[in-house]
């Protein structure tokens, strides 16, 4: 999206962090609407896994989701709740992501993920309704057949629920 905004192939884009902060820093875009302000309770990302992984290696899938949720919470505690840990997390992020400027980690926003991994399927259904109206989706999918809460339930059984 940043490249498309930079070369003016598009005039607007829906971006999440860190693309939001990077595009603002590069002077190619400005935030106009924050999803969470326009749609209360909206999420900006979900974890998706192939059915083959969940069927063939369910333990690996459960462990991945548990580790992912634990990492989300570490980030949330350090950067959203300011409970410490930034000094340990930033070097890990610099090593394993494309965002190499340590100063940017202090200004990028939280990406709208619930620290308990909760996913309100009503929001997904609302999005589907929009996509159907816009013509990019033909019919509604049954979210109960698409969203599998068992992996997050497993993670929560091990990590417990966290107060946001």
C-alpha positions in Angstrom: 0.0 0.0 0.0 2.8 2.4 0.8 4.3 1.8 -2.7 1.0 2.4 -4.3 0.4 5.6 -2.4 3.9 6.7 -3.1 3.7 6.3 -6.9 0.1 7.6 -6.8 -1.4 4.4 -8.2 -4.1 4.8 -5.5 -5.5 7.8 -3.7 -6.6 6.0 -0.6 -5.8 2.7 1.2 -6.9 0.8 4.2 -3.7 0.1 6.1 -2.8 -1.3 9.5 0.3 -0.8 11.6 3.1 -0.4 10.9 2.1 0.7 7.4 0.1 3.5 8.8 3.0 5.1 10.7 5.5 4.4 8.0 3.4 6.0 5.3 2.8 9.1 7.5 6.5 9.3 8.3 7.4 9.1 4.6 4.9 11.9 3.9 2.9 9.8 1.4 -0.3 9.6 3.4 -2.3 10.9 6.3 -4.7 9.0 8.6 -8.2 10.1 7.9 -10.4 7.5 9.5 -9.4 5.1 12.3 -11.3 1.9 12.0 -12.0 1.6 15.7 -13.6 5.1 15.7 -15.8 4.3 12.7 -16.7 0.8 13.8 -16.6 0.4 17.6 -15.1 -3.0 18.5 -13.7 -3.6 15.1 -10.6 -5.8 14.7 -7.9 -5.2 12.2 -6.4 -8.7 11.9 -7.1 -12.3 12.6 -4.9 -15.4 12.6 -5.7 -17.8 9.8 -4.5 -21.4 9.4 -4.9 -23.9 6.7 -7.4 -26.7 7.3 -4.6 -29.1 6.5 -2.5 -27.9 9.4 -5.4 -27.9 11.9 -6.4 -31.4 10.8 -3.0 -33.0 10.3 -1.1 -31.3 13.1 -3.7 -30.0 15.7 -1.1 -29.9 18.5 1.2 -27.6 16.4 -1.8 -25.4 15.6 -2.8 -25.2 19.3 0.8 -24.4 20.4 1.1 -21.8 17.6 -2.1 -20.0 18.7 -1.0 -20.1 22.4 2.4 -18.6 21.5 0.8 -16.0 19.3 -1.6 -15.0 22.0 1.2 -14.8 24.5 3.2 -12.6 22.2 0.1 -10.4 21.6 -0.3 -10.0 25.3 3.4 -9.2 25.9 3.2 -6.5 23.2 -0.1 -5.2 24.7 1.2 -5.0 28.2 4.4 -3.3 27.1 3.1 -0.8 24.5 -0.6 -0.3 25.3 -0.7 -0.6 29.1 2.9 0.7 29.6 3.6 -2.0 32.1 7.2 -2.5 31.1 9.0 -4.9 28.8 9.6 -2.7 25.8 13.4 -2.9 26.2 13.1 -6.7 25.7 10.5 -6.7 23.0 11.9 -4.0 20.6 15.1 -5.9 19.8 13.1 -9.1 19.0 10.8 -7.1 16.7 13.7 -5.4 15.0 15.4 -8.8 14.4 12.3 -10.6 13.1 10.3 -7.9 11.3 10.9 -5.4 8.5 10.5 -2.5 10.9 14.1 -1.7 11.9 13.8 1.8 13.5 13.5 1.3 17.2 12.0 4.8 17.7 8.9 3.9 15.6 7.9 1.2 18.1 7.0 4.0 20.6 4.6 5.7 18.2 2.9 2.9 16.2 -0.6 2.2 17.4 -2.2 -1.0 18.7 -3.6 -3.0 15.9 -7.1 -3.7 17.3 -6.6 -7.3 18.5 -8.3 -8.4 21.6 -5.7 -9.6 24.2 -7.9 -12.7 24.9 -8.2 -13.5 21.2 -12.0 -12.9 21.2 -13.5 -12.5 17.8 -17.0 -11.1 17.5 -18.5 -13.0 14.5 -21.2 -10.3 14.1 -18.4 -7.9 12.9 -17.4 -10.5 10.3 -21.0 -10.8 9.2 -21.2 -7.0 8.9 -18.1 -7.0 6.7 -19.6 -9.7 4.6 -22.8 -7.7 4.1 -20.6 -4.8 2.8 -18.6 -7.0 0.5 -21.9 -8.4 -0.9 -23.2 -4.9 -1.5 -20.0 -3.9 -3.2 -20.1 -7.0 -5.4 -16.8 -8.5 -4.2 -18.5 -11.4 -2.4 -21.5 -13.3 -3.9 -23.1 -14.8 -0.8 -22.7 -14.9 3.0 -20.5 -17.6 4.5 -21.6 -19.3 7.7 -19.0 -18.0 10.2 -19.6 -21.0 12.5 -18.1 -23.1 9.7 -15.2 -20.7 9.1 -14.2 -19.6 12.6 -12.8 -22.3 14.9 -12.7 -21.1 18.5 -11.1 -24.3 19.8 -7.6 -23.1 19.4 -8.1 -19.9 21.3 -10.0 -21.8 23.9 -7.0 -24.1 24.3 -4.7 -21.1 24.7 -7.0 -19.4 27.2 -7.1 -22.6 29.3 -3.3 -22.4 29.5 -2.8 -18.6 29.8 -6.0 -17.5 31.5 -8.1 -14.5 30.5 -6.5 -11.1 30.7 -8.3 -7.9 31.7 -8.0 -5.4 28.8 
